[in-house]
Amino acid sequence: MGAILCALYKAVQVKCSHSWSRTKGEVLESEVVRDVSGDVQGATRTFGARLRYQYIVDGQKFECGTLCVGGELNTGSRQRAQDRCDQYPVGSQVDVYYNPKNPRKACLEQRGEGALILILIGAVFLVIGYCL
């Protein structure tokens, strides 16, 4: 149930971001990062894009690292993470969407990744719980 609620929350965040303001920004950092979880023998390795960008709202400079307002998924493919970084090279000018009520909250893409996966996981647990 928690996974479904989390997915719905992310969907609401994405929907709300469509009313945010837009400004120009500059990419400061764009690199592939590796995450290792689990023990040494059963370690899981995933890759993601670490981005950092700056933008100005009402004369005040902000920095943020959020790519997708609804969250990003790491992947087992280093190339997929690299492709994402290649979309946002250091020094490039980007459109930044920010919450006009809280300009510190911003994103480069007004979408989310993984909501469907969270819903499916939640549904599986609900079915298992119901059947037991």
Secondary structure, 3 states (H helix, E strand, C coil): CHHHHHHHHHHHHHHHHCCCEEEEEEEEEEEEEEEEECCCCCCEEEEEEEEEEEEEECCEEEEECCCECCCCCCECCHHHHHHHHHHCCCCCEEEEEEECCEEEEEECECCCCCHHHHHHHHHHHHHHHHHC
